[in-house]
Amino acid sequence: GSCWHQCCPGRNNACWAPGARRAHCYCDSYCERTGDCCEDYHTACRRAAVGCTVGPWGPWSGCSSPCGVGSKARSRQVTVPPRHGGEPCPDLKQRRGCLGEHPTCGTAK
């Protein structure tokens, strides 16, 4: 089987080619773990592989709750998307807990 026209990042069961003896061989980057890559996977896919690159984290948002327990979030952007079976992108969003302490919290009853 040949990966010449398709290479997929991660695990993708739809990314295959007809292999020897009616079996499928795969062109996704997961095939390296499972050992069922097509014969030309390394030359067709890995040579051209480009891993994901992301920018810096943005600032944390304000607390979602002005008084009491809430959450903050921040995000970052993809600067170079993965291609040809390169490393997939890491998380683009983060969330963490926070405690809202607005000046009016103590007086609002």
Rosetta silent file (secondary structure, phi, psi, omega in degrees, C-alpha in Angstrom):
SEQUENCE: GSCWHQCCPGRNNACWAPGARRAHCYCDSYCERTGDCCEDYHTACRRAAVGCTVGPWGPWSGCSSPCGVGSKARSRQVTVPPRHGGEPCPDLKQRRGCLGEHPTCGTAK
SCORE:     score description
SCORE:     0.000 S_00000001
   1 L     0.000  158.019 -176.394    0.000    0.000    0.000 S_00000001
   2 L  -128.036  135.302  177.022    1.022    3.587   -0.564 S_00000001
   3 L   -95.999   10.823 -170.373    0.616    6.737    1.552 S_00000001
   4 L   -52.253  -36.337 -175.718    1.754    8.954   -1.305 S_00000001
   5 L  -103.095   -1.933  179.573   -1.518   10.958   -1.447 S_00000001
   6 L  -152.320  132.103  174.107   -2.572   10.927    2.195 S_00000001
   7 L  -139.092  132.052 -174.819   -0.939   11.298    5.587 S_00000001
   8 E  -122.966  143.408  175.606   -2.985   11.914    8.709 S_00000001
   9 L   -78.925  157.548  173.422   -2.073   13.159   12.189 S_00000001
  10 L    64.355 -150.241  179.926   -2.986   11.216   15.327 S_00000001
  11 L  -103.140  119.787 -177.296   -5.190    8.121   15.170 S_00000001
  12 L  -144.181  100.960 -176.644   -7.458    8.050   12.131 S_00000001
  13 L   -67.693  -13.486  178.248   -8.944    4.709   11.058 S_00000001
  14 L   -86.334   -3.541 -175.869  -10.127    6.285    7.782 S_00000001
  15 L  -100.069   77.945 -175.767   -6.516    7.003    6.768 S_00000001
  16 E  -138.379  169.816  174.520   -5.536    3.731    5.099 S_00000001
  17 E  -137.512  156.012  176.695   -4.518    2.221    1.806 S_00000001
  18 E   -65.543  130.509 -179.232   -5.011   -1.277    0.416 S_00000001
  19 L  -109.106 -166.107  179.870   -2.118   -3.426    1.575 S_00000001
  20 H   -69.677  150.745  176.840   -0.830   -6.888    0.827 S_00000001
  21 H    51.240   43.929  176.260   -3.168   -9.902    1.067 S_00000001
  22 H    62.059   11.118  177.966   -6.333   -7.734    1.200 S_00000001
  23 L   -90.238  158.239  175.090   -5.300   -6.172    4.511 S_00000001
  24 E   -87.900  144.694  165.491   -5.281   -2.446    5.169 S_00000001
  25 E  -117.293  155.578 -169.979   -2.102   -0.565    5.913 S_00000001
  26 E  -114.260  153.953 -177.770   -2.321    2.836    7.596 S_00000001
  27 L  -123.989   18.595  175.329   -0.958    6.318    6.929 S_00000001
  28 E   -95.304  156.094 -175.303   -1.834    7.979   10.252 S_00000001
  29 L   -64.682  -19.101  178.775    0.905    8.803   12.744 S_00000001
  30 L   -69.124  -20.360 -177.847   -0.583    6.253   15.181 S_00000001
  31 H   -62.278  -21.482  177.589    0.498    3.426   12.848 S_00000001
  32 H   -67.340  -31.575  177.556    4.015    3.786   14.251 S_00000001
  33 H   -77.135  -38.942 -175.215    2.715    2.586   17.627 S_00000001
  34 H   -89.208  -12.366  176.393    0.584   -0.222   16.228 S_00000001
  35 L    74.480   21.907 -179.333    3.121   -1.334   13.603 S_00000001
  36 L  -117.847   35.686  178.397    0.652   -1.400   10.690 S_00000001
  37 E   -72.343  151.210  171.314    2.052    1.468    8.582 S_00000001
  38 L   -65.992  158.461 -175.104    2.145    1.225    4.801 S_00000001
  39 L   -56.765  -36.776 -175.845    5.571    0.456    3.366 S_00000001
  40 L   -97.669   14.835 -177.116    6.198    4.030    2.228 S_00000001
  41 H   -53.990  -48.912 -175.857    4.807    5.738    5.348 S_00000001
  42 H   -64.333  -41.081 -179.305    8.181    7.023    6.535 S_00000001
  43 H   -76.222  -37.578 -176.810    9.243    8.401    3.163 S_00000001
  44 H   -80.324  -35.675 -171.524    5.826    9.790    2.188 S_00000001
  45 H  -108.622  -49.716 -172.281    4.674   11.129    5.557 S_00000001
  46 H   -69.578  -34.459 -178.785    7.411   11.541    8.127 S_00000001
  47 L   -62.268  -38.026 -177.410    9.838   13.390    5.896 S_00000001
  48 L   -93.267    4.743 -174.950    7.239   16.096    5.242 S_00000001
  49 L   -64.626  135.531  176.134    5.834   16.059    8.791 S_00000001
  50 E  -127.301  119.688 -179.803    5.373   19.454   10.411 S_00000001
  51 L   -76.619  156.606  178.488    4.488   19.558   14.097 S_00000001
  52 L   -66.716  140.347  173.443    1.982   21.983   15.537 S_00000001
  53 E  -124.714  134.237  179.704    3.333   25.269   16.865 S_00000001
  54 E  -119.479  155.364  178.142    1.342   27.463   19.239 S_00000001
  55 L   -82.002 -175.347 -179.445    1.779   31.054   20.363 S_00000001
  56 L   -72.535  159.725  175.484    2.117   32.302   23.937 S_00000001
  57 L   -66.481  140.503  172.763   -0.706   32.118   26.469 S_00000001
  58 L   -78.273  179.194  179.560   -2.945   35.168   26.569 S_00000001
  59 L   -71.047  156.764  174.506   -3.849   36.875   29.844 S_00000001
  60 L   -70.504  142.512  175.288   -6.166   35.242   32.376 S_00000001
  61 L   -72.935  170.511  172.868   -9.753   36.468   32.227 S_00000001
  62 L   -69.355  165.264  178.919  -11.400   38.001   35.257 S_00000001
  63 L   -66.300  136.066 -176.968  -13.061   35.700   37.769 S_00000001
  64 L   -69.368  -18.214  178.342  -16.444   34.485   36.497 S_00000001
  65 L  -117.587  123.032  179.620  -17.983   35.103   39.919 S_00000001
  66 L   -67.870  -28.018  178.873  -17.683   38.567   41.508 S_00000001
  67 E  -132.742  120.548  177.025  -18.273   37.040   44.965 S_00000001
  68 E    95.329 -164.103 -172.626  -17.232   33.510   45.887 S_00000001
  69 E   -72.789  132.898  177.075  -15.975   30.568   43.863 S_00000001
  70 E  -149.784 -156.846  178.096  -15.660   30.982   40.092 S_00000001
  71 E  -144.760  155.282  174.961  -13.200   30.294   37.308 S_00000001
  72 E  -117.917  155.482  178.546  -10.694   32.101   35.098 S_00000001
  73 E  -139.457  156.167  172.161   -9.686   31.126   31.585 S_00000001
  74 E  -147.731  162.473 -177.806   -6.937   31.877   29.101 S_00000001
  75 E  -145.170  169.874  175.305   -6.153   30.723   25.588 S_00000001
  76 L  -143.282  163.740 -175.197   -3.500   30.646   22.904 S_00000001
  77 L  -109.192  153.819  172.241   -3.575   30.382   19.120 S_00000001
  78 E   -78.450  126.373  177.047   -2.146   27.878   16.658 S_00000001
  79 E   -97.913  -32.809  174.987    0.629   29.565   14.666 S_00000001
  80 E  -135.819  112.339  179.091    1.542   26.534   12.515 S_00000001
  81 L   -70.945  153.594  179.362   -1.024   23.731   12.141 S_00000001
  82 L   -69.044  144.398  177.859    0.264   20.140   12.036 S_00000001
  83 E  -137.648  148.964  173.143    0.740   18.683    8.564 S_00000001
  84 L    55.839   41.337  176.442    1.570   15.271    7.136 S_00000001
  85 L    81.731   15.373  177.311    1.312   13.388   10.428 S_00000001
  86 L   -69.891  171.980 -178.010    3.281   15.896   12.512 S_00000001
  87 L   -56.183  133.578  177.944    2.757   16.285   16.255 S_00000001
  88 L   -69.689  166.409 -177.741   -0.823   17.373   17.064 S_00000001
  89 L   -74.169  144.450  173.549   -1.541   20.651   18.829 S_00000001
  90 L   -76.555  179.778  178.835   -1.478   20.842   22.645 S_00000001
  91 L   -55.794  140.089  179.609   -4.383   22.304   24.608 S_00000001
  92 L  -104.252   -8.684  179.420   -5.372   25.776   23.450 S_00000001
  93 E  -131.017  144.850  173.471   -7.448   26.669   26.520 S_00000001
  94 E  -130.716  148.365  178.370   -6.775   26.523   30.249 S_00000001
  95 E  -136.241  142.918  175.157   -9.178   27.065   33.128 S_00000001
  96 E  -145.547  158.554 -179.326   -8.516   27.441   36.848 S_00000001
  97 E   -74.348  157.513  176.528  -10.519   28.224   39.933 S_00000001
  98 E  -152.463  168.052  179.279  -10.659   31.656   41.542 S_00000001
  99 E  -123.854  112.016  179.963  -12.357   33.455   44.396 S_00000001
 100 E   -68.569  129.194 -179.217  -14.230   36.634   43.520 S_00000001
 101 E  -131.269   50.941  178.236  -13.491   39.385   46.048 S_00000001
 102 L   -63.022  144.848 -177.015  -15.335   42.405   44.683 S_00000001
 103 L   -54.795  -27.137 -178.275  -15.507   45.271   47.243 S_00000001
 104 L   -84.784   -3.644 -175.594  -19.306   44.930   47.498 S_00000001
 105 L   -60.710  -43.273 -176.577  -19.210   41.209   48.410 S_00000001
 106 L   -69.963  -27.775 -175.700  -19.086   41.761   52.176 S_00000001
 107 L   -91.095  -23.648 -178.689  -21.936   44.312   52.177 S_00000001
 108 L   -80.129  111.190 -179.340  -24.403   42.504   49.880 S_00000001
 109 L  -121.402    0.000    0.000  -26.495   40.279   52.095 S_00000001
